[in-house]
């Protein structure tokens, strides 16, 4: 199947994620790339558009009169940086956009979104030989860091306000295990890929509800994209698909890597809808994990829930290691399982949830 004509149709989960990661969308700078995402999702929807904010909004119609609408949301934006000053010798000052941990930045490779085409850069760092006593134990704040462009004069080609991101070409996405995928921005391109997986399977289903898709912008800073998109769609139900923290030796209290979808439970979620997803997982013999979210969930669901007349909201999470770093890591099977759970729920959903 021809990838350019058919978007992500027929592609594996790995290929779906790779196609999405190839589109740089630093939060606040997404609009220039939104059409590329629209083209990938177009074969999966009956209607699709890009709004003035940069959201990609699609619709799969059931054809049933007065059908309820279920919204599936995943955010497209990624953490990154913006140029704040161009220094002599080809160096740049910058600030982070979204939550970036400065501890892992020194020596990192970055892509600079210059107007005439992407440029390579590295976050410069002093060699240990030149550090004074005690400096090696301290994290340098982002505003004191510089990016080395390799140019003698960067001012003519890199204006202030230029976005910067972690590179996501295949050379920087090693396969560390058969079912694993590592790279930047899996938060939340993995969620978008899971939705694409569900939509692909739903093409063969006679639905009783309309399914709206919101690939939203600016989640990492404001969730404004989700709020604007949800207001336009006015869904009856919504499922926010995002990532959650997977266990590592230094974070043993988190969720099982490879343990299946994380189903949110808490005041941001509609209890009946969450329980319907749990019943679906049990009926299909799927592994799942309960994520107790006692307050602000840190996802688009927090804002989507109260838009317009209010929305019955659920959250599905993909376990992820090393969030907000260039080496975010997931199990491909977890992303696929989230898509499968959405598919199994929607193929039988009549538009009413029951406790």
N, C-alpha and C positions, 0 to 999 in steps of 0.2 A: 504494500500500500504506500502510495507516494506521500511522504511526510509533509511536503510543502502544501499540497492541495488538501490534505485531510487532517492537518493539525496533529493532534495527539491520538487520533483514532488508530486503534490497532497496535499502538506502541506499548512496550512493557512499562512497568512502574519506573524502572531505572531510566528509561528513555524519556518518559514524561517529565521526570524531575530534571534531567539534564537539559531538556528544551526550555523549561521554565527558568533554570538557573542561568541560562545563556542571555537572559534579558535583564540588564542592570536597572534596578528601580529603587534607588536610595530614597528614603522617606522624604517627601516634599518635592521630589524631582521625577515622579512616576509618569506624569502625563505624556511626556515625549515618547514613552515606550508602550503605552497602553494598547495601541492598535496591534502590536505584535502579539500580545496576549489574547486580544479579541480574535485574531486570526487562528490561533491555536484552538480556541474553544468553540469557534463558529460551527464546525461540523457536529458538535454535541448538543446544540441548542436550536430551537425553532426561530428564535429571535435573539439578537445580541447587539449591544451598542456600547459606546464609551461615553460617559457623561462628562460634563465640563470640568468636573473635579479630577477625572482620571480613572474613576471606577469602571470596571468592565462588568456589565449587567446583562445576564442572559435569561431566557425563559424557555422552559419546556412545557408545552400546553397539553393538558389531558384531553381536551375536547369535550369535557363534561360541563353542563351548565351549572353555574354558581359553585364551581369547584373551589375548595380552600387552596391557599398558597403556602407552600413550605419553602423557606429561603435557606440556601446553603451558602455560608460565608467562609472565605479564607482570605487572609490579607496578602497582598503582593509586595508591599514595601519591605525594605531591608535596612538594617543599621548601616551606617556609613559615616562619611565626613564631608566637610565643606571647607574650601580654601578661604582663609581669612586674611592672609598677607603673602605677598610674593617678595622674597628676600633676594639679595645678591647671590650670585654663584649657583642659581638654579634650585634654591631651597624654598619650601613653602611652609608657612604656618597654617594650622588647621584646627577645627573644632569637631567634636563628634556630633552626629545626628542620631538620636536614639541611644539606648544604653550600651556603652562600650567600656570594657574593663581596660584601663591603661596598662595593667601589668603585662598583658600579652602583646602589646603593640610594637615595642622596640625590635627592630629587625624585620618587621612584617613587610611583605610585598603588597602593593596596592595598585589599583588602576585609577588613573586620573581622567575624568570625562571631559577632556579638552574639546573646544568647539570644532576643531578640525580633525578630531579622531582621538581615540583613547591613547594615553601615554602610560608608560611604566614608571613606577616609583617605589622607593623603599623608605620606611620610617627609620631615620638615621639614629645611631646610638654610639656612645663612646665605648671604645674597647676597655676591658677591665683594667688594663695597664694604666689608663689615664684617670681612673676614678679615685677620688679622695677617700679617706677612711670613712666608712659608714655609708657611703653613697650606694653601694651595691645592694644594700638591704632596703632601699626606699623605692617606691613606685613614683616615677616621674609623671607629673600631671600633664594632660594632653596639651594644654596651651603652651607648655615649654618644649614640646617635641617639634621636630621638623621632618619634612619629607624631602628626600634627595631625588630630583628628577633626572639627574645625569646631564642636564643642559647647563650651558654656561650662563644663559640668560633665559629664564622662564617667563618673564613678564609679557613678551609679545604673543605667547601662545596659550597661557593659562591665566585667565582673568580671576579676580576675586569672586567668590560665589560658585566656583566650579565644584561639582560633586566628585566624591572619591569613594571607591568601594573595594572590598576584598575581591581579587580575581577568582573567577569560577570556570575557567577553561579546563579541559580534561586533564591537563598536566597538573592541575591543583586539586583534582578530585580522585585520589587513589582509591581503589577498591581494597579495603583492608580485610574483607572476608566475603564469602559468596553472597550472603544475604544482607551485607552492610553497605552503607553509602555514607561517605564523609565529604564535607565541603561547606562553604559558607551559605547562609541564607536558606537553609532547610526550614528555618523559622521565617516564613511559613509556606515556602513553595511546596514542601511535602504535603501540607494540608490542601493546597490547590490541586496537586496531582491526585490526591485521594478523592477529591470531588470529581475530577475528570474521569477517574476509574469508575465511580458510581454512575455518572451520567452515561458513560459508554454502555454499561450493562443495562441501564434503564431504557435505552433505545428500543429494546425488544419487548418492553412491558406496556400493557394497557393500563395506564395510571388512572386513579380516581382523584388525584390532586394535581394542581399545577406546581411545577418545581421552578423556582427562581434561583439564579446563581449570582452571587455578589463577590467579585474578586476586588477587594477593597484596598484603598490607599491610606497611608498615614496612621496605621495602627500603632506603630512604634513610638509615636509622639502624642497623638490626640484621639485616635479612633474617629476622627471627623468623617473619613470616607465611609465607614460603616454606618454612621448616623445618617448621613445624607442619602446613601443608597437605600437604607431600610425605609426612610421616610418616603422615598419615591415608590418603592415596591409595595409597602403596607401589607406585609405578610401576616398570616394567621399564626404561623409557627416558624421558628428559625433554629438552625443548628450551626453554631460557630465551630469551625474545625481549626484547631491550632496545635501547638506542641506543648509537651510538659516535660518535667525534669526526670530523666531516667537515673537509676541507681549507678553509682560508682563507688570505689572503696572509700572515698572521702565524702560521699553523700549517700550513706546507706539507708536513709529514711525515705528515699524517693520511690519511684515506680519502676516496675520490672522492665528492663530492656528486652524486647521480644515477648512481652507479656500480653500483647493485644491492646485494643482501644482503651483509652481512659475515659470513662463516662463521668461527667461532673455531677455532683450533688451539693446543693446549697441554695441560699436565697436568691442568687442570680439566675437559677434554673427553675423551670416549671416542673414540679414534682411528677406530675402525670406523664409528661413527655419524656423525662429522664427514665422513669420506670418502664415506659413503652420500649425504649431502646434496650434496657436491660432484659426485658422479656424476649425481645427479638434475638439478642445475643444468645440467650439460653435456648430458645427454640431452634436456632441454627447450630448449636453445639460450638459456639465461638468462645474463645478465651476473652475475658475483659477484666478491667480493673476499675474500682470506684475511686474517684478523686474527690475528697471532701473539700469544698471550697467555701469557707465560712463567711466570706465577705467579698471585697473587690477581687475579681478573678484575674485581672490583668489581661483580659481578652476583649475582643469587640463585643462580646455578649453583654458586658456591663452597660454599654450605651445602647445597643440594639433593643434591649428589653423594654426600655421606656419610651421609645420613639412613637410618636402619634398616639394611637389608642393603647399602645402596649402590645408586646409580642410574647407568646408562650415560647420560652427560650430553652435550648439545651446546648451543652458543650461536649465535643468529642476531642480527645487529645491523642497525639502520637508521641510515645516516649522518645526523648532526645537527650543525648549527652552533649555537654560543653556548649550550652546555649549562648548565643551572641559572641561567638568566636569564629575564626575562619575554618575550624575543624568540627563543626556540628556533625553529629553522627546519629543515624537511625538504622533500624532494621527495615528493609524494604517490605518485609512481610507485615510489619505493624501498620505501615501506611496503606498497604493493600487491604488489610483487615478493616481499617476505618472506612475505606470506600465500600467494602463488602457489607458492613453493618448498615451504612446509609442505604445501599441498594435493597437489602432485605427488608428494611423498615418501610421504605417508600413503596415497594412493589405490592405490599399488602395494606397500606395505610388508606383508610376510608375518609380521613379528614377529622376524625374525632379521637381524642385521647381519654382514657379512662383509668382511674386509680385502681 
